[in-house]
Amino acid sequence: MSIVIESVFFDCDGVLVNTEPLHYRAFLKVVKPYGALFDYKTYTDRYIGFDDRDAFRAIMFDYPVSFREEDIPKLVERKNAYILEEASLGVDTFNGVVPFVRSIHEAGVPLGLVSGSLRKEVEAFLSYLGILELFSIFITAEDVSHSKPSPESYQRALKKMAETLQRDLTPSRCIAFEDTPAGIESAKGAGIRVVAVEHSFDKSYLNQADLVIPSFEGMSFSILGQLVELIIGAQG
């Protein structure tokens, strides 16, 4: 492979683990007593891609709920407790995720996790899959002031990975895997090339990515390298 990939970053929910339905149920469990009720399509159309804080703020804007900004930290705690309770029973993933992540690690390419979820949630999910220790750095909701689509998450990820590796990174030689328009915008805003996976949206919603793939089934680091070469060749 002639193109050097300096680092690979993964979003978590909807990319590595099939947990968006779980997040939806958790949000409903927390906000329904306050007067908000919405279906799963509304969740994916409106709230997916936000971290918990911004999702609760959006719900507060969209519905005549009885909670306010100052209540959001305790709402996040309640949702987190529900997520961890459910995750202890098992986490669903997508075909090809674990072998693909392992192939990147085995190739010696550093892995980063960039998620709007809380650190405890991410660690629980990846521990269940047996891939937690493969990741060199984590950027989660606690690490940023602004959630995706702000580029802050990926800017911090680049900085933290560079510090961990003790060398500079070229953003355009890094790859981010995302599943939402907000995630794509965040990574692109930091100068990172984006491969979107159609786990949560079909490709018509993901056209800002450099490449869209249907799933990770059959993917390997070698195939990723070939795809990156095609991306760069097409973009000149």
MIKE-868880 format. One record per residue (C-alpha): chain; x, y, z; residue in three letters; residue number from 1. Coordinates in Angstrom, 2 decimals, always signed. Layout:
<r cadena="A" X="X" Y="Y" Z="Z" residuo="ALA" num="NUM"/>
...
This chain:
<r cadena="A" X="+0.00" Y="+0.00" Z="+0.00" residuo="MET" num="1"/>
<r cadena="A" X="+1.57" Y="+3.30" Z="-1.10" residuo="SER" num="2"/>
<r cadena="A" X="-0.67" Y="+5.55" Z="+1.01" residuo="ILE" num="3"/>
<r cadena="A" X="+0.37" Y="+5.73" Z="+4.64" residuo="VAL" num="4"/>
<r cadena="A" X="-2.55" Y="+5.77" Z="+7.07" residuo="ILE" num="5"/>
<r cadena="A" X="-1.29" Y="+7.45" Z="+10.22" residuo="GLU" num="6"/>
<r cadena="A" X="-4.27" Y="+6.75" Z="+12.47" residuo="SER" num="7"/>
<r cadena="A" X="-7.82" Y="+5.40" Z="+12.32" residuo="VAL" num="8"/>
<r cadena="A" X="-10.62" Y="+6.83" Z="+14.45" residuo="PHE" num="9"/>
<r cadena="A" X="-13.97" Y="+5.19" Z="+15.11" residuo="PHE" num="10"/>
<r cadena="A" X="-17.21" Y="+6.61" Z="+16.38" residuo="ASP" num="11"/>
<r cadena="A" X="-18.83" Y="+4.14" Z="+18.76" residuo="CYS" num="12"/>
<r cadena="A" X="-22.65" Y="+4.06" Z="+18.75" residuo="ASP" num="13"/>
<r cadena="A" X="-23.99" Y="+3.07" Z="+15.35" residuo="GLY" num="14"/>
<r cadena="A" X="-20.51" Y="+2.26" Z="+14.06" residuo="VAL" num="15"/>
<r cadena="A" X="-18.95" Y="-0.32" Z="+16.38" residuo="LEU" num="16"/>
<r cadena="A" X="-22.02" Y="-1.21" Z="+18.40" residuo="VAL" num="17"/>
<r cadena="A" X="-25.69" Y="-1.34" Z="+17.50" residuo="ASN" num="18"/>
<r cadena="A" X="-26.75" Y="+0.72" Z="+20.50" residuo="THR" num="19"/>
<r cadena="A" X="-28.79" Y="+3.56" Z="+19.02" residuo="GLU" num="20"/>
<r cadena="A" X="-32.06" Y="+1.72" Z="+19.87" residuo="PRO" num="21"/>
<r cadena="A" X="-30.73" Y="+1.40" Z="+23.42" residuo="LEU" num="22"/>
<r cadena="A" X="-29.97" Y="+5.12" Z="+23.61" residuo="HIS" num="23"/>
<r cadena="A" X="-33.45" Y="+5.87" Z="+22.28" residuo="TYR" num="24"/>
<r cadena="A" X="-35.10" Y="+3.74" Z="+24.99" residuo="ARG" num="25"/>
<r cadena="A" X="-32.90" Y="+5.37" Z="+27.63" residuo="ALA" num="26"/>
<r cadena="A" X="-33.83" Y="+8.88" Z="+26.52" residuo="PHE" num="27"/>
<r cadena="A" X="-37.53" Y="+8.00" Z="+26.57" residuo="LEU" num="28"/>
<r cadena="A" X="-37.26" Y="+6.44" Z="+30.02" residuo="LYS" num="29"/>
<r cadena="A" X="-35.75" Y="+9.66" Z="+31.35" residuo="VAL" num="30"/>
<r cadena="A" X="-37.81" Y="+12.33" Z="+29.56" residuo="VAL" num="31"/>
<r cadena="A" X="-41.27" Y="+10.75" Z="+29.37" residuo="LYS" num="32"/>
<r cadena="A" X="-42.10" Y="+11.68" Z="+33.00" residuo="PRO" num="33"/>
<r cadena="A" X="-41.24" Y="+15.29" Z="+32.10" residuo="TYR" num="34"/>
<r cadena="A" X="-43.69" Y="+15.42" Z="+29.19" residuo="GLY" num="35"/>
<r cadena="A" X="-41.70" Y="+14.39" Z="+26.11" residuo="ALA" num="36"/>
<r cadena="A" X="-42.58" Y="+11.43" Z="+23.89" residuo="LEU" num="37"/>
<r cadena="A" X="-41.20" Y="+10.73" Z="+20.41" residuo="PHE" num="38"/>
<r cadena="A" X="-40.74" Y="+7.75" Z="+18.12" residuo="ASP" num="39"/>
<r cadena="A" X="-37.50" Y="+6.19" Z="+16.91" residuo="TYR" num="40"/>
<r cadena="A" X="-37.60" Y="+7.98" Z="+13.56" residuo="LYS" num="41"/>
<r cadena="A" X="-37.76" Y="+11.32" Z="+15.37" residuo="THR" num="42"/>
<r cadena="A" X="-34.78" Y="+10.23" Z="+17.45" residuo="TYR" num="43"/>
<r cadena="A" X="-32.70" Y="+9.37" Z="+14.37" residuo="THR" num="44"/>
<r cadena="A" X="-33.83" Y="+12.46" Z="+12.44" residuo="ASP" num="45"/>
<r cadena="A" X="-33.37" Y="+14.95" Z="+15.26" residuo="ARG" num="46"/>
<r cadena="A" X="-31.17" Y="+13.72" Z="+18.12" residuo="TYR" num="47"/>
<r cadena="A" X="-28.78" Y="+11.07" Z="+16.83" residuo="ILE" num="48"/>
<r cadena="A" X="-25.20" Y="+12.35" Z="+16.68" residuo="GLY" num="49"/>
<r cadena="A" X="-25.57" Y="+14.70" Z="+19.65" residuo="PHE" num="50"/>
<r cadena="A" X="-23.98" Y="+13.95" Z="+22.98" residuo="ASP" num="51"/>
<r cadena="A" X="-26.42" Y="+13.53" Z="+25.88" residuo="ASP" num="52"/>
<r cadena="A" X="-26.20" Y="+17.14" Z="+27.01" residuo="ARG" num="53"/>
<r cadena="A" X="-27.06" Y="+18.59" Z="+23.62" residuo="ASP" num="54"/>
<r cadena="A" X="-29.75" Y="+15.97" Z="+23.01" residuo="ALA" num="55"/>
<r cadena="A" X="-31.50" Y="+16.91" Z="+26.25" residuo="PHE" num="56"/>
<r cadena="A" X="-31.17" Y="+20.59" Z="+25.30" residuo="ARG" num="57"/>
<r cadena="A" X="-32.77" Y="+19.86" Z="+21.92" residuo="ALA" num="58"/>
<r cadena="A" X="-35.59" Y="+17.90" Z="+23.58" residuo="ILE" num="59"/>
<r cadena="A" X="-36.11" Y="+20.80" Z="+25.96" residuo="MET" num="60"/>
<r cadena="A" X="-36.44" Y="+23.10" Z="+22.94" residuo="PHE" num="61"/>
<r cadena="A" X="-38.77" Y="+20.75" Z="+21.02" residuo="ASP" num="62"/>
<r cadena="A" X="-41.22" Y="+19.83" Z="+23.79" residuo="TYR" num="63"/>
<r cadena="A" X="-42.96" Y="+21.64" Z="+26.67" residuo="PRO" num="64"/>
<r cadena="A" X="-41.00" Y="+19.65" Z="+29.24" residuo="VAL" num="65"/>
<r cadena="A" X="-40.82" Y="+20.45" Z="+32.92" residuo="SER" num="66"/>
<r cadena="A" X="-37.01" Y="+20.22" Z="+33.23" residuo="PHE" num="67"/>
<r cadena="A" X="-34.56" Y="+23.05" Z="+32.66" residuo="ARG" num="68"/>
<r cadena="A" X="-30.90" Y="+23.51" Z="+31.78" residuo="GLU" num="69"/>
<r cadena="A" X="-29.78" Y="+23.11" Z="+35.38" residuo="GLU" num="70"/>
<r cadena="A" X="-31.48" Y="+19.70" Z="+35.52" residuo="ASP" num="71"/>
<r cadena="A" X="-29.57" Y="+18.26" Z="+32.58" residuo="ILE" num="72"/>
<r cadena="A" X="-26.58" Y="+16.85" Z="+34.54" residuo="PRO" num="73"/>
<r cadena="A" X="-28.88" Y="+14.68" Z="+36.68" residuo="LYS" num="74"/>
<r cadena="A" X="-30.81" Y="+13.58" Z="+33.58" residuo="LEU" num="75"/>
<r cadena="A" X="-27.53" Y="+12.50" Z="+31.97" residuo="VAL" num="76"/>
<r cadena="A" X="-26.71" Y="+10.52" Z="+35.10" residuo="GLU" num="77"/>
<r cadena="A" X="-30.07" Y="+8.74" Z="+35.01" residuo="ARG" num="78"/>
<r cadena="A" X="-29.67" Y="+7.86" Z="+31.34" residuo="LYS" num="79"/>
<r cadena="A" X="-26.12" Y="+6.64" Z="+31.93" residuo="ASN" num="80"/>
<r cadena="A" X="-27.27" Y="+4.38" Z="+34.77" residuo="ALA" num="81"/>
<r cadena="A" X="-29.91" Y="+2.82" Z="+32.53" residuo="TYR" num="82"/>
<r cadena="A" X="-27.41" Y="+2.32" Z="+29.68" residuo="ILE" num="83"/>
<r cadena="A" X="-24.88" Y="+0.61" Z="+31.95" residuo="LEU" num="84"/>
<r cadena="A" X="-27.55" Y="-1.63" Z="+33.43" residuo="GLU" num="85"/>
<r cadena="A" X="-28.65" Y="-2.74" Z="+29.96" residuo="GLU" num="86"/>
<r cadena="A" X="-25.07" Y="-3.08" Z="+28.67" residuo="ALA" num="87"/>
<r cadena="A" X="-24.24" Y="-5.47" Z="+31.51" residuo="SER" num="88"/>
<r cadena="A" X="-26.65" Y="-7.92" Z="+29.84" residuo="LEU" num="89"/>
<r cadena="A" X="-24.86" Y="-7.73" Z="+26.49" residuo="GLY" num="90"/>
<r cadena="A" X="-24.30" Y="-5.39" Z="+23.56" residuo="VAL" num="91"/>
<r cadena="A" X="-25.23" Y="-5.95" Z="+19.94" residuo="ASP" num="92"/>
<r cadena="A" X="-22.64" Y="-5.23" Z="+17.26" residuo="THR" num="93"/>
<r cadena="A" X="-22.52" Y="-5.31" Z="+13.45" residuo="PHE" num="94"/>
<r cadena="A" X="-21.11" Y="-8.00" Z="+11.17" residuo="ASN" num="95"/>
<r cadena="A" X="-17.40" Y="-7.60" Z="+10.57" residuo="GLY" num="96"/>
<r cadena="A" X="-16.68" Y="-5.00" Z="+13.26" residuo="VAL" num="97"/>
<r cadena="A" X="-14.41" Y="-7.01" Z="+15.56" residuo="VAL" num="98"/>
<r cadena="A" X="-12.22" Y="-8.66" Z="+12.88" residuo="PRO" num="99"/>
<r cadena="A" X="-11.87" Y="-5.35" Z="+11.04" residuo="PHE" num="100"/>
<r cadena="A" X="-10.76" Y="-3.46" Z="+14.15" residuo="VAL" num="101"/>
<r cadena="A" X="-8.33" Y="-6.25" Z="+15.00" residuo="ARG" num="102"/>
<r cadena="A" X="-6.86" Y="-6.19" Z="+11.49" residuo="SER" num="103"/>
<r cadena="A" X="-6.07" Y="-2.48" Z="+11.83" residuo="ILE" num="104"/>
<r cadena="A" X="-4.46" Y="-3.02" Z="+15.23" residuo="HIS" num="105"/>
<r cadena="A" X="-2.44" Y="-5.97" Z="+13.96" residuo="GLU" num="106"/>
<r cadena="A" X="-1.15" Y="-3.79" Z="+11.11" residuo="ALA" num="107"/>
<r cadena="A" X="+0.34" Y="-1.46" Z="+13.71" residuo="GLY" num="108"/>
<r cadena="A" X="-1.92" Y="+1.49" Z="+12.96" residuo="VAL" num="109"/>
<r cadena="A" X="-3.00" Y="+3.36" Z="+16.12" residuo="PRO" num="110"/>
<r cadena="A" X="-6.72" Y="+3.38" Z="+16.87" residuo="LEU" num="111"/>
<r cadena="A" X="-8.73" Y="+6.15" Z="+18.48" residuo="GLY" num="112"/>
<r cadena="A" X="-12.32" Y="+6.22" Z="+19.72" residuo="LEU" num="113"/>
<r cadena="A" X="-14.25" Y="+9.48" Z="+19.23" residuo="VAL" num="114"/>
<r cadena="A" X="-17.74" Y="+9.36" Z="+20.72" residuo="SER" num="115"/>
<r cadena="A" X="-20.46" Y="+11.61" Z="+22.08" residuo="GLY" num="116"/>
<r cadena="A" X="-21.25" Y="+8.98" Z="+24.70" residuo="SER" num="117"/>
<r cadena="A" X="-19.89" Y="+8.98" Z="+28.22" residuo="LEU" num="118"/>
<r cadena="A" X="-16.59" Y="+7.22" Z="+28.94" residuo="ARG" num="119"/>
<r cadena="A" X="-18.18" Y="+4.57" Z="+31.16" residuo="LYS" num="120"/>
<r cadena="A" X="-20.65" Y="+3.65" Z="+28.41" residuo="GLU" num="121"/>
<r cadena="A" X="-17.97" Y="+3.37" Z="+25.74" residuo="VAL" num="122"/>
<r cadena="A" X="-15.72" Y="+1.27" Z="+27.95" residuo="GLU" num="123"/>
<r cadena="A" X="-18.63" Y="-1.06" Z="+28.81" residuo="ALA" num="124"/>
<r cadena="A" X="-19.52" Y="-1.53" Z="+25.14" residuo="PHE" num="125"/>
<r cadena="A" X="-15.97" Y="-2.17" Z="+23.92" residuo="LEU" num="126"/>
<r cadena="A" X="-15.13" Y="-4.41" Z="+26.88" residuo="SER" num="127"/>
<r cadena="A" X="-18.09" Y="-6.60" Z="+25.99" residuo="TYR" num="128"/>
<r cadena="A" X="-16.75" Y="-6.87" Z="+22.41" residuo="LEU" num="129"/>
<r cadena="A" X="-13.24" Y="-7.62" Z="+23.69" residuo="GLY" num="130"/>
<r cadena="A" X="-11.59" Y="-4.75" Z="+21.82" residuo="ILE" num="131"/>
<r cadena="A" X="-11.23" Y="-2.06" Z="+24.50" residuo="LEU" num="132"/>
<r cadena="A" X="-7.47" Y="-2.54" Z="+24.88" residuo="GLU" num="133"/>
<r cadena="A" X="-6.88" Y="-2.10" Z="+21.14" residuo="LEU" num="134"/>
<r cadena="A" X="-7.59" Y="+1.64" Z="+21.31" residuo="PHE" num="135"/>
<r cadena="A" X="-4.77" Y="+4.06" Z="+22.13" residuo="SER" num="136"/>
<r cadena="A" X="-6.90" Y="+7.12" Z="+22.91" residuo="ILE" num="137"/>
<r cadena="A" X="-10.48" Y="+8.00" Z="+23.80" residuo="PHE" num="138"/>
<r cadena="A" X="-12.35" Y="+11.26" Z="+23.33" residuo="ILE" num="139"/>
<r cadena="A" X="-15.82" Y="+11.13" Z="+24.87" residuo="THR" num="140"/>
<r cadena="A" X="-18.52" Y="+13.53" Z="+26.00" residuo="ALA" num="141"/>
<r cadena="A" X="-16.61" Y="+14.54" Z="+29.12" residuo="GLU" num="142"/>
<r cadena="A" X="-13.66" Y="+15.77" Z="+27.06" residuo="ASP" num="143"/>
<r cadena="A" X="-15.37" Y="+18.42" Z="+24.93" residuo="VAL" num="144"/>
<r cadena="A" X="-17.43" Y="+21.56" Z="+25.35" residuo="SER" num="145"/>
<r cadena="A" X="-19.23" Y="+21.17" Z="+22.02" residuo="HIS" num="146"/>
<r cadena="A" X="-20.50" Y="+17.88" Z="+20.63" residuo="SER" num="147"/>
<r cadena="A" X="-20.57" Y="+16.78" Z="+17.01" residuo="LYS" num="148"/>
<r cadena="A" X="-21.06" Y="+18.33" Z="+14.45" residuo="PRO" num="149"/>
<r cadena="A" X="-18.51" Y="+20.69" Z="+16.01" residuo="SER" num="150"/>
<r cadena="A" X="-14.98" Y="+19.62" Z="+14.97" residuo="PRO" num="151"/>
<r cadena="A" X="-13.80" Y="+19.86" Z="+18.59" residuo="GLU" num="152"/>
<r cadena="A" X="-14.01" Y="+16.10" Z="+19.24" residuo="SER" num="153"/>
<r cadena="A" X="-11.77" Y="+15.21" Z="+16.32" residuo="TYR" num="154"/>
<r cadena="A" X="-9.43" Y="+18.14" Z="+16.87" residuo="GLN" num="155"/>
<r cadena="A" X="-8.88" Y="+16.90" Z="+20.40" residuo="ARG" num="156"/>
<r cadena="A" X="-8.48" Y="+13.34" Z="+19.14" residuo="ALA" num="157"/>
<r cadena="A" X="-5.74" Y="+14.40" Z="+16.72" residuo="LEU" num="158"/>
<r cadena="A" X="-3.94" Y="+16.30" Z="+19.45" residuo="LYS" num="159"/>
<r cadena="A" X="-4.21" Y="+13.48" Z="+21.97" residuo="LYS" num="160"/>
<r cadena="A" X="-3.09" Y="+10.85" Z="+19.47" residuo="MET" num="161"/>
<r cadena="A" X="-0.09" Y="+12.99" Z="+18.47" residuo="ALA" num="162"/>
<r cadena="A" X="+0.85" Y="+13.35" Z="+22.15" residuo="GLU" num="163"/>
<r cadena="A" X="+0.48" Y="+9.60" Z="+22.68" residuo="THR" num="164"/>
<r cadena="A" X="+2.60" Y="+8.75" Z="+19.64" residuo="LEU" num="165"/>
<r cadena="A" X="+5.01" Y="+11.62" Z="+20.31" residuo="GLN" num="166"/>
<r cadena="A" X="+4.91" Y="+12.72" Z="+16.69" residuo="ARG" num="167"/>
<r cadena="A" X="+2.83" Y="+15.04" Z="+14.54" residuo="ASP" num="168"/>
<r cadena="A" X="-0.10" Y="+13.71" Z="+12.53" residuo="LEU" num="169"/>
<r cadena="A" X="-1.28" Y="+14.83" Z="+9.11" residuo="THR" num="170"/>
<r cadena="A" X="-5.11" Y="+14.98" Z="+9.41" residuo="PRO" num="171"/>
<r cadena="A" X="-5.65" Y="+14.06" Z="+5.75" residuo="SER" num="172"/>
<r cadena="A" X="-3.69" Y="+10.84" Z="+6.33" residuo="ARG" num="173"/>
<r cadena="A" X="-6.07" Y="+9.85" Z="+9.11" residuo="CYS" num="174"/>
<r cadena="A" X="-9.40" Y="+8.06" Z="+8.62" residuo="ILE" num="175"/>
<r cadena="A" X="-12.59" Y="+8.43" Z="+10.65" residuo="ALA" num="176"/>
<r cadena="A" X="-15.49" Y="+5.98" Z="+10.50" residuo="PHE" num="177"/>
<r cadena="A" X="-18.85" Y="+7.64" Z="+11.12" residuo="GLU" num="178"/>
<r cadena="A" X="-22.52" Y="+6.82" Z="+10.62" residuo="ASP" num="179"/>
<r cadena="A" X="-24.27" Y="+10.20" Z="+10.88" residuo="THR" num="180"/>
<r cadena="A" X="-24.18" Y="+13.54" Z="+9.06" residuo="PRO" num="181"/>
<r cadena="A" X="-23.14" Y="+15.23" Z="+12.33" residuo="ALA" num="182"/>
<r cadena="A" X="-20.22" Y="+12.85" Z="+12.77" residuo="GLY" num="183"/>
<r cadena="A" X="-19.09" Y="+13.33" Z="+9.18" residuo="ILE" num="184"/>
<r cadena="A" X="-19.16" Y="+17.11" Z="+9.57" residuo="GLU" num="185"/>
<r cadena="A" X="-17.18" Y="+16.89" Z="+12.79" residuo="SER" num="186"/>
<r cadena="A" X="-14.37" Y="+14.78" Z="+11.32" residuo="ALA" num="187"/>
<r cadena="A" X="-14.25" Y="+16.72" Z="+8.04" residuo="LYS" num="188"/>
<r cadena="A" X="-14.05" Y="+19.94" Z="+10.03" residuo="GLY" num="189"/>
<r cadena="A" X="-10.82" Y="+18.66" Z="+11.57" residuo="ALA" num="190"/>
<r cadena="A" X="-9.39" Y="+17.81" Z="+8.14" residuo="GLY" num="191"/>
<r cadena="A" X="-9.79" Y="+14.04" Z="+8.50" residuo="ILE" num="192"/>
<r cadena="A" X="-10.93" Y="+11.81" Z="+5.65" residuo="ARG" num="193"/>
<r cadena="A" X="-14.24" Y="+10.12" Z="+6.42" residuo="VAL" num="194"/>
<r cadena="A" X="-15.61" Y="+6.71" Z="+5.55" residuo="VAL" num="195"/>
<r cadena="A" X="-19.32" Y="+6.55" Z="+6.38" residuo="ALA" num="196"/>
<r cadena="A" X="-21.03" Y="+3.25" Z="+7.08" residuo="VAL" num="197"/>
<r cadena="A" X="-24.74" Y="+2.76" Z="+6.35" residuo="GLU" num="198"/>
<r cadena="A" X="-25.68" Y="+1.43" Z="+9.78" residuo="HIS" num="199"/>
<r cadena="A" X="-27.98" Y="+4.31" Z="+10.77" residuo="SER" num="200"/>
<r cadena="A" X="-28.65" Y="+6.21" Z="+7.51" residuo="PHE" num="201"/>
<r cadena="A" X="-28.60" Y="+5.27" Z="+3.85" residuo="ASP" num="202"/>
<r cadena="A" X="-25.97" Y="+6.81" Z="+1.60" residuo="LYS" num="203"/>
<r cadena="A" X="-28.19" Y="+9.66" Z="+0.43" residuo="SER" num="204"/>
<r cadena="A" X="-27.75" Y="+11.21" Z="+3.91" residuo="TYR" num="205"/>
<r cadena="A" X="-24.01" Y="+10.53" Z="+4.01" residuo="LEU" num="206"/>
<r cadena="A" X="-22.84" Y="+12.16" Z="+0.79" residuo="ASN" num="207"/>
<r cadena="A" X="-20.48" Y="+14.56" Z="+2.56" residuo="GLN" num="208"/>
<r cadena="A" X="-18.22" Y="+11.61" Z="+3.43" residuo="ALA" num="209"/>
<r cadena="A" X="-15.22" Y="+10.78" Z="+1.23" residuo="ASP" num="210"/>
<r cadena="A" X="-16.54" Y="+7.24" Z="+0.85" residuo="LEU" num="211"/>
<r cadena="A" X="-19.69" Y="+5.36" Z="+1.89" residuo="VAL" num="212"/>
<r cadena="A" X="-19.72" Y="+1.61" Z="+2.57" residuo="ILE" num="213"/>
<r cadena="A" X="-22.74" Y="-0.55" Z="+3.39" residuo="PRO" num="214"/>
<r cadena="A" X="-21.13" Y="-2.40" Z="+6.31" residuo="SER" num="215"/>
<r cadena="A" X="-17.84" Y="-3.76" Z="+7.69" residuo="PHE" num="216"/>
<r cadena="A" X="-18.56" Y="-7.28" Z="+6.52" residuo="GLU" num="217"/>
<r cadena="A" X="-15.52" Y="-8.57" Z="+4.65" residuo="GLY" num="218"/>
<r cadena="A" X="-13.48" Y="-5.47" Z="+5.46" residuo="MET" num="219"/>
<r cadena="A" X="-9.80" Y="-5.67" Z="+6.41" residuo="SER" num="220"/>
<r cadena="A" X="-6.95" Y="-3.20" Z="+6.80" residuo="PHE" num="221"/>
<r cadena="A" X="-5.64" Y="-4.19" Z="+3.37" residuo="SER" num="222"/>
<r cadena="A" X="-8.99" Y="-3.40" Z="+1.75" residuo="ILE" num="223"/>
<r cadena="A" X="-9.15" Y="-0.12" Z="+3.66" residuo="LEU" num="224"/>
<r cadena="A" X="-5.81" Y="+0.86" Z="+2.16" residuo="GLY" num="225"/>
<r cadena="A" X="-7.09" Y="+0.14" Z="-1.33" residuo="GLN" num="226"/>
<r cadena="A" X="-10.19" Y="+2.25" Z="-0.67" residuo="LEU" num="227"/>
<r cadena="A" X="-8.10" Y="+5.14" Z="+0.64" residuo="VAL" num="228"/>
<r cadena="A" X="-5.98" Y="+5.07" Z="-2.50" residuo="GLU" num="229"/>
<r cadena="A" X="-9.17" Y="+5.27" Z="-4.56" residuo="LEU" num="230"/>
<r cadena="A" X="-10.38" Y="+8.22" Z="-2.47" residuo="ILE" num="231"/>
<r cadena="A" X="-7.16" Y="+10.15" Z="-2.89" residuo="ILE" num="232"/>
<r cadena="A" X="-6.93" Y="+9.30" Z="-6.59" residuo="GLY" num="233"/>
<r cadena="A" X="-10.50" Y="+10.48" Z="-7.21" residuo="ALA" num="234"/>
<r cadena="A" X="-9.92" Y="+13.71" Z="-5.31" residuo="GLN" num="235"/>
<r cadena="A" X="-6.64" Y="+14.41" Z="-7.03" residuo="GLY" num="236"/>
